[in-house]
């Protein structure tokens, strides 16, 4: 039996099963791509792996912010980093 490395983390894999969406929240493929870009950038910014409990918490937080109406790269980035 051979073991392979786990597949790379994606926001989609991290958030489903670990986060309860606010009622009525729908994420389109385009929005999911945007969330993935912000998540990847955030992980790089924090020098953090894209898997594990911390990454899952960050992914859930991004989705929560998105659900609250922060629905652009810039708004999400500013909310999670304070950068403009």
C-alpha positions as CSV (number, residue, x, y, z in Angstrom):
1,X,0.0,0.0,0.0
2,X,1.4,3.4,-0.9
3,X,0.6,6.7,0.7
4,X,0.3,9.8,-1.3
5,X,0.3,13.4,-0.1
6,X,-3.1,14.9,0.6
7,X,-4.6,17.0,-2.1
8,X,-4.0,20.8,-1.8
9,X,-6.4,22.6,0.3
10,X,-9.1,24.6,-1.3
11,X,-11.5,26.9,0.4
12,X,-14.4,24.8,-1.0
13,X,-13.1,21.7,0.8
14,X,-12.3,23.6,4.0
15,X,-15.6,25.4,4.4
16,X,-18.1,22.7,3.6
17,X,-18.7,20.6,6.7
18,X,-16.9,23.1,8.9
19,X,-19.1,26.1,8.6
20,X,-22.8,26.7,8.7
21,X,-23.8,29.4,6.2
22,X,-26.2,32.1,7.2
23,X,-29.7,31.3,5.9
24,X,-30.0,32.4,2.3
25,X,-26.3,32.7,1.6
26,X,-25.4,31.4,-1.9
27,X,-21.9,31.4,-3.2
28,X,-21.5,31.3,-7.0
29,X,-18.5,29.7,-8.7
30,X,-17.1,33.2,-9.4
31,X,-17.5,34.2,-5.7
32,X,-15.9,30.9,-4.6
33,X,-12.9,31.7,-6.9
34,X,-12.6,35.1,-5.3
35,X,-12.8,33.7,-1.8
36,X,-10.1,31.1,-2.8
37,X,-7.8,33.9,-4.0
38,X,-8.2,35.9,-0.8
39,X,-7.7,32.7,1.3
40,X,-4.5,31.8,-0.6
41,X,-3.2,35.4,-0.3
42,X,-4.0,35.4,3.4
43,X,-2.2,32.1,4.0
44,X,0.8,33.5,2.2
45,X,0.6,36.8,4.1
46,X,0.5,35.0,7.4
47,X,3.1,32.4,6.3
48,X,0.5,29.8,7.2
49,X,-0.2,26.4,5.6
50,X,-3.4,26.1,3.7
51,X,-4.5,23.1,5.7
52,X,-5.1,22.4,9.4
53,X,-7.2,23.9,12.1
54,X,-5.9,27.5,11.7
55,X,-6.5,27.5,8.0
56,X,-10.0,26.1,8.6
57,X,-10.8,28.9,11.0
58,X,-9.5,31.5,8.6
59,X,-11.6,30.0,5.8
60,X,-14.7,30.0,7.9
61,X,-14.1,33.6,8.9
62,X,-13.8,34.7,5.3
63,X,-17.1,33.0,4.5
64,X,-18.7,34.6,7.5
65,X,-17.5,38.0,6.4
66,X,-18.7,37.3,2.9
67,X,-22.1,36.3,4.3
68,X,-22.2,39.6,6.2
69,X,-21.8,41.5,2.9
70,X,-18.1,41.9,2.4
71,X,-18.2,40.6,-1.1
72,X,-15.1,41.9,-2.9
73,X,-11.4,41.0,-2.7
74,X,-10.6,44.4,-1.3
75,X,-13.2,44.5,1.4
76,X,-12.3,41.0,2.6
77,X,-8.6,41.7,2.5
78,X,-9.0,44.9,4.5
79,X,-11.2,43.1,7.1
80,X,-8.8,40.3,7.7
81,X,-5.5,42.3,7.6
82,X,-6.4,45.9,8.2
83,X,-4.4,46.7,5.0
84,X,-5.8,48.9,2.4
